[in-house]
Amino acid sequence: NLSLEYMMRGDTARAISLLNEALRRDPNFSTAHANLAILNMEMCEYSAARLHAYEAIRLGMREPLLYRVAGYSSFYLNNYPDAVLSLKEYLKSAPADGNVRTLLNDVERRLGQYRP
């Protein structure tokens, strides 16, 4: 995949352009959505990261990183209920991730759902 090569070289703009073109041709291309979720998260484009992460998940991808991106981007967008759901799903495959567990505890406190 040429977009991955550009991602690895650090040419984010070119990678995003290629991925968007791939989605214009096939809006159900889950791998393009997944890669756009990751790239947008790295660029602090949280709305786009969230949209592409959830779209990739909707299309059947179950990569733990997508749930992490969905959780963090939802948190940054103040969508705490979605953040909780996504972070819990992520932690099923990465229970030792202390950073995510800490964020989840913080979000649950904000929602009044925290149980130590």
Residue pairs with C-beta under 8 A, 6 or more apart in sequence:
1 31
2 18
3 14
3 15
3 18
3 19
3 22
3 32
3 35
4 15
4 35
6 12
6 14
6 15
6 18
7 15
7 35
7 39
12 39
12 42
12 43
15 35
15 39
16 36
16 39
16 40
19 32
19 35
19 36
19 39
20 36
22 29
22 32
23 29
23 32
23 33
23 36
26 32
28 59
30 55
30 56
30 59
30 60
30 61
31 56
31 61
33 52
33 53
33 55
33 56
33 59
33 61
34 52
34 53
34 56
34 61
34 63
34 65
34 66
36 48
36 49
36 52
37 48
37 49
37 50
37 51
37 52
37 53
37 56
37 66
37 69
37 70
37 73
38 49
38 65
38 69
40 46
40 48
40 49
40 52
41 49
41 53
41 69
41 72
41 73
44 76
46 72
46 73
46 76
46 77
47 73
47 77
49 69
49 73
50 69
50 70
50 73
50 74
50 77
50 79
50 82
53 66
53 67
53 69
53 70
53 73
53 86
54 70
56 63
56 66
57 66
57 67
57 70
64 90
64 93
64 94
67 86
67 87
67 89
67 90
67 93
68 86
68 87
68 90
68 94
68 100
70 82
70 86
71 82
71 83
71 84
71 85
71 86
71 87
71 89
71 90
71 100
71 103
71 104
72 83
72 87
72 103
74 80
74 82
74 83
74 86
75 83
75 87
75 103
75 107
80 107
80 110
80 111
81 111
83 103
83 104
83 107
84 104
84 107
84 108
84 111
84 113
87 100
87 103
87 104
87 107
88 104
90 97
90 100
91 97
91 100
91 101
91 104
94 100
105 114
108 114
108 115
